[in-house]
């Protein structure tokens, strides 16, 4: 289990990551490529659409995890600040 200071530090790293241009670009490009791939499937390509759907779900899970780490870090920072006042 991470300490409150470690959670705050992890949160700051997650925040910095989410502001990183390469991170933002990567998610935008992947999301767009999945949409385009889905649009370009033929009616009989059910397995391909399912694979694309799973890729999109996984991408969302990664993004949500990083967002949750950032949120946990903000809560930890608030707790630290409250304990100092």
HELIX and SHEET records of a PDB file:
HELIX    1   1 UNK A    4  UNK A   19  1                                  16    
HELIX    2   2 UNK A   21  UNK A   39  1                                  19    
HELIX    3   3 UNK A   46  UNK A   84  1                                  39    
END                                                                             
